[in-house]
Amino acid sequence: MPSCDCAGEYRAPKARDRLNDYFWFCLDHVREYNKAWDFYAGMSEGEIERHLRYDTSWQRPTWPMGNWRVRENALRDEALRGYRFGDAGQRARAEEEAARRPPRTEEDAALETLDLQAPVDFVRIKARYRELVKLHHPDANGGDKQAEERLKLINQAYNALKAAYGP
């Protein structure tokens, strides 16, 4: 400060866009300056909100976590289900063709193994898994090898869906 005789040992930023350019003040004057300084001065509420959100990720780009691919596939399936064909025959042919096509992803194959259709939540997956385990467990089928193999496929499908949809 022009009228201060104390040494300027404490730095304070000059402006929001020049945070590495400083004024140097004594302790009393830096406190006074900091009380009056507003980083967000001149910004709209939207700009402030955007800046705060950007700061929460340390100014790094972010992507959705978790099962975003599953949600995207479920939305796509829902949109396709809502599409109406001109006549019933054309719709039936399209459904037959879709049934003949191989599953698109590992999740789709796992849903098919558990006889489920997207969109589905993890609670429904878990309930269906329990039903199938009780039905195909070798102990419930007198040690039948086919039931054991089917149970292995069910377990693999459940683990894949647990990774995609699980808590």
C-alpha positions in Angstrom: 0.0 0.0 0.0 1.4 3.4 -0.8 0.9 4.8 2.7 2.3 1.7 4.5 5.9 1.6 5.8 5.8 -2.1 6.6 7.5 -4.7 4.5 5.3 -6.4 1.9 5.9 -10.1 2.8 2.4 -11.4 1.9 1.2 -11.9 -1.6 -2.3 -11.5 -3.0 -3.5 -12.2 -6.6 -4.2 -9.2 -8.8 -7.1 -10.7 -10.7 -9.0 -13.9 -11.3 -7.4 -14.4 -14.7 -3.9 -13.6 -13.4 -3.6 -15.7 -10.3 0.2 -15.9 -10.7 0.6 -12.1 -10.7 0.7 -10.6 -7.2 0.4 -7.5 -5.1 2.7 -7.6 -2.0 1.3 -6.4 1.3 2.1 -6.4 5.0 0.0 -8.7 7.1 -2.7 -6.1 8.0 -3.1 -4.9 4.5 -3.2 -8.4 2.9 -6.0 -9.3 5.3 -7.9 -6.1 4.4 -7.4 -6.8 0.6 -8.5 -10.5 1.0 -11.7 -9.5 2.8 -12.7 -7.3 -0.1 -11.5 -9.5 -2.9 -14.1 -11.7 -4.6 -12.9 -14.3 -7.1 -16.4 -14.6 -8.6 -17.0 -10.9 -9.1 -18.5 -10.1 -12.5 -19.6 -13.8 -13.2 -23.1 -14.9 -13.7 -24.7 -17.7 -11.5 -24.3 -20.1 -14.4 -20.6 -19.3 -14.9 -20.0 -19.6 -11.1 -21.8 -23.0 -11.1 -19.8 -24.2 -14.1 -16.5 -23.1 -12.5 -17.3 -24.8 -9.2 -18.2 -28.1 -11.0 -15.0 -27.8 -13.1 -13.0 -27.3 -9.8 -14.5 -30.5 -8.2 -12.6 -32.6 -10.7 -9.4 -30.5 -10.5 -10.0 -29.0 -14.0 -9.9 -32.4 -15.6 -12.4 -33.9 -18.1 -14.6 -36.5 -16.6 -16.8 -39.4 -17.8 -19.7 -41.2 -16.3 -18.8 -44.0 -14.0 -20.5 -47.4 -13.6 -22.7 -49.0 -16.0 -23.2 -46.3 -18.6 -22.9 -48.7 -21.5 -25.7 -50.8 -20.0 -27.9 -47.7 -19.6 -27.1 -46.7 -23.2 -28.1 -50.2 -24.5 -31.3 -50.1 -22.5 -32.2 -46.7 -23.8 -31.5 -47.9 -27.4 -33.6 -51.0 -26.9 -36.5 -49.0 -25.4 -36.3 -46.5 -28.4 -36.4 -49.4 -30.9 -39.3 -51.0 -29.1 -41.3 -47.8 -29.4 -40.7 -47.7 -33.2 -43.9 -48.9 -35.0 -43.8 -50.8 -38.2 -46.4 -50.2 -40.9 -48.0 -53.6 -40.9 -48.0 -56.5 -38.5 -46.2 -58.8 -40.9 -43.3 -56.5 -41.3 -43.0 -56.1 -37.6 -43.1 -59.9 -37.1 -40.3 -60.3 -39.7 -38.2 -57.7 -38.0 -38.7 -59.4 -34.6 -37.7 -62.8 -36.1 -34.6 -61.3 -37.7 -33.7 -59.7 -34.4 -34.1 -63.0 -32.6 -31.7 -64.7 -35.2 -29.0 -62.1 -34.7 -26.3 -63.0 -32.2 -26.3 -60.9 -29.0 -24.5 -57.5 -29.3 -22.6 -57.6 -26.0 -21.6 -59.9 -23.2 -24.4 -58.3 -21.1 -26.9 -59.2 -23.9 -25.7 -62.8 -24.0 -25.9 -63.0 -20.2 -29.4 -61.6 -20.2 -30.4 -64.2 -22.8 -28.9 -67.0 -20.7 -31.0 -65.9 -17.7 -34.0 -65.4 -20.0 -34.3 -61.7 -19.3 -34.8 -58.7 -21.5 -33.3 -55.2 -21.1 -34.1 -52.8 -19.5 -33.8 -54.7 -16.2 -32.5 -53.8 -12.8 -30.1 -55.8 -10.5 -32.9 -56.8 -8.1 -34.7 -58.6 -11.0 -31.4 -60.2 -12.2 -30.7 -61.5 -8.7 -34.2 -62.9 -8.3 -34.1 -64.7 -11.7 -30.6 -66.0 -10.8 -31.9 -67.6 -7.6 -34.8 -69.2 -9.4 -32.5 -70.8 -12.0 -30.0 -71.9 -9.4 -32.8 -73.7 -7.5 -34.1 -75.3 -10.7 -30.7 -76.4 -12.2 -28.7 -77.2 -9.1 -27.2 -80.8 -9.4 -28.4 -81.7 -5.9 -32.0 -80.9 -7.0 -31.5 -83.0 -10.2 -29.9 -86.1 -8.8 -26.3 -85.1 -9.8 -27.3 -84.6 -13.5 -24.3 -83.5 -15.5 -26.4 -81.4 -17.9 -27.9 -79.5 -15.0 -24.4 -78.9 -13.7 -23.2 -77.5 -17.0 -26.3 -75.3 -17.3 -25.6 -74.0 -13.7 -22.1 -73.1 -14.8 -23.5 -71.0 -17.7 -26.0 -69.4 -15.3 -23.2 -68.5 -12.8 -21.1 -67.0 -15.6 -24.0 -64.9 -16.9 -24.9 -63.8 -13.4 -21.3 -62.7 -12.7 -21.2 -60.7 -16.0 -24.5 -59.0 -15.1 -23.3 -58.4 -11.6 -20.3 -56.6 -12.9 -22.4 -54.5 -15.3 -25.6 -53.8 -13.1 -24.5 -54.7 -9.6 -24.3 -52.4 -6.6 
